Amino acid sequence: MTFSWIASYWPLLLTGAVQTLALLVISVTFGFVMAIGVAFSQVSGGPLLRTLARGYCTFFRGTPLLIQLWLLYYGVGSLLPMIPEIRQSMFWPILREGFFFAAVSFTLNYAAYEAEVLRGALLAVPKGELEAGRAFGMGPVTLTRRIWLPRAIRIALPTIAGEVVMQLKATPLAFTVTVMDLYAVASKVRQDTLLVYEPLIVVTVFYLVLTAIIARSFRFLEAQVPVRR
């Protein structure tokens, strides 16, 4: 085995790593914010809101992420250029890139899975804590912000860590819509150098290191805020 090619390809590897991290951070951040709204819609929303939220989760959890990505990229992506207002807008350089569609599809998919995790965590918060908050005169918004949501997030932390790792492992799918992520760089190196295993080993090490960082970060968070029984 030889890894001398790294000296020539390290700028491309760095670019791929940045693209991978960007997809992960964007999808997890915005997906988590969306998941909070979807979870509360299922737990305390009206009949219509609950139905819409459940339908959203069912669709995105019940269909492959690859199909969702292709529907956006080859479906919506093929329609956008036909709208002159979009082509002439300042956002067109972003909207025409595969990275945009990958980020959107990853975010929507992650939000659906995370919403189910948070829904279970919201229902697992002891009723006594919520009643105590109401007894102190807290309104619904204050109660949610200070007690219900923080406790639910703490309960769900171990599962959230697993979902973030799973999201990281889903990022190579962006390669199928021309995104030059780390896996795409590895494929290019294999084509250029005819090396089969070495580029994949480098990519594997990157994912392992990042997974270890994610796991340790969440363990640190869990240790800072222990679950109260």
N, C-alpha and C positions, 0 to 999 in steps of 0.2 A: 504493500500500500504506500502511496505517496500523497503528501499534502502540500507539496511545493506550489501547487496552483493557487493556494490561498493568497500568496503574495501578489498575484495579478488580479485576483477577483475580490479582494477584501472590500474595495469601495462598493461593488455591487452587492456583496453580502451585507454590508452595513445598511445600504438602501433597503434591501429586502427585510432586514430585521426591523427597521424603522416603520416600514409599511405594515408589517405584521403587528407590531406593538400599537400602531395607530388604529388599526382595525379593532384590536382587542379593547383598547381604552375607550374608543368612541362607542362601540356597541354595548359594552358593559355599563358605561356611565349613562348614556341616554336610555338604554334598555331598562336599567334599574329604575330610573325616574318614571318611565312609562309603566313599569310593573307595579309600582305603588298605586297609581291611579286605577289600573285594571283590577288589582287585588281588592281595593276598597270598593270598587264597583260591584264585585261579586259578593262581598261580605255585607255591605250596608247600603248598596244602591237600590233603586227601585226595580220593578220587574223588567222593564225595557232595558235598563242599564245592565242588569245582571245577565240578561239573555245575550246582549251584544258582547259583553266581556267574556262570557263562557264560549260564545261562538268564535271569538278571536283566538282564545287559547286553544280551542279544539282544532281550528284550522292550522295554526302555526306549529302546534305540537303533534298534529296528526299527519303532516306531510313532510317529505324530506327537505332539508334546508337547500340542497342543490337545486331542486325543482323550484323552490321559492326564488332563489337567486336568478335562475334562468328566466322565470316568468317576468321578473322585474327588468332584467338586462335586455333580453330579446323581445319582450312585450312592450313595456312602458318605454324602454330605451329606444325602440324603433319608432315610437310615436312622437317623442319630444322634438326631433329635428323637423317635423312637419308643421310645428307651431312657430311662426315667424317671431312672435313676441319673446319666446324662449331663446331662440337662436341668436337674437339681437341683444339679449339681456346680458348684464355683467356676470350672471351666474352660469352662463353657457359653458365656459371652460371647465367648470366643476361638474356640471350635469352630464357632460358628454363622456366623462371618464368612467371606466369600470369600477374604480375605487368607490365612487359615490354609490353605485347600486349595491356593491358588496357591503358597504357600511350600513345602508338602509335595511337590506335583507337580514344581515346579522343582528341588527338592533331589534327589529320586529320579532325575530325568532327568539332571541334571548329574553325579551320582555315577556313573551308568552310563558316560557318555562319559569322565569323568576316570579311571575305573578302567581302561579300555582304554589310555589314555595312560600311566598309571603301570605297568601290566603290561608294556608294551613297554620302559619306562625301567628297570624292575627287571631285566629280562632283558638289558639293554644294559650294566649295570654290569660292568666287567671282573672275570673270575673270580679273577684274581690278587689283587685287593684283598680279596676275601672270604676267600681262602685265607690271606692275610697276617693278617687279623684272627683267624682261627681259630688260627693259629700263635702268636699272642700270648695265647691262652687265653680269648678271648672266647666266651661262650655265645651261643645263637641270639638271645636278646632283646637283649643288648648289641651284638652284631654288626649286628643290624637297626637299632637305634636310633642307633648311632654311625657306621656305614659304609654299609650297603646302602640304607636309605631316604633319607638325606640326599643321597647320590650320585644316586639315581634321580630325586629331585625336581629337583636341579640340571640333570640331563640333559633333563628334561621341561619346564623353565621356559618356553621359547619357545612350546611347544604349549599349556601351561596358560594363558599370556597370551591366546592366541587363543580358547581355550574360555571364558574369563571375558568377553571381548568378545562372543562369541556368546550367552552367557547374558544379558548386558545387552540385547542386541537381541531376546531372547525375552520380556522382561518385559511388553511391551505386550499379550501374550495374557491377562494378568490382567484386563484390561478386560472380557473376555467373562464373567467371574464377579463382576461388580459391584465390583471393586477400583478405587478412584479413584487410579490411577497417573497418570503425566504424560500418557500418551496419552489416557486417559479425560478428563482436564482439557481437553486440546486439543479433543476431540470436543464437550465441553460448550460451550466458547467458540465453536466453529463454529456450534453450534445456536442459541446465544443472540444472537450478533452477525451471523450470516450471512457471516462472513469465512471464505473457503475456505483460503487459502494461509498467511496470517500465523501462525495458531496452530501449524500444522505446521512452519513455518520455525523458530519458537522452540523447539519440541520437538527438531527436528533439530540445532540448535546445541547444546542440552544434551547429547544423545547423543554428538555429535562431541567436545565438550570432555571428557566423562567417558571416552570411548574413548582420547583422547590422554593423559589422566592415567594410565589403566591401563597403556597401552603404555610410557610413560616410567617408571612405577614398576617394571615387570618388567625393563626394560632396565637400570635402576639395580641391581636385584638380581643380574642376570646379570653385571654388571661387578664386583660385590663378590666373587662366588665364581666365578672362571673354571673352565671344565671342564679337568680334568687328563687328558692323553692317556697 
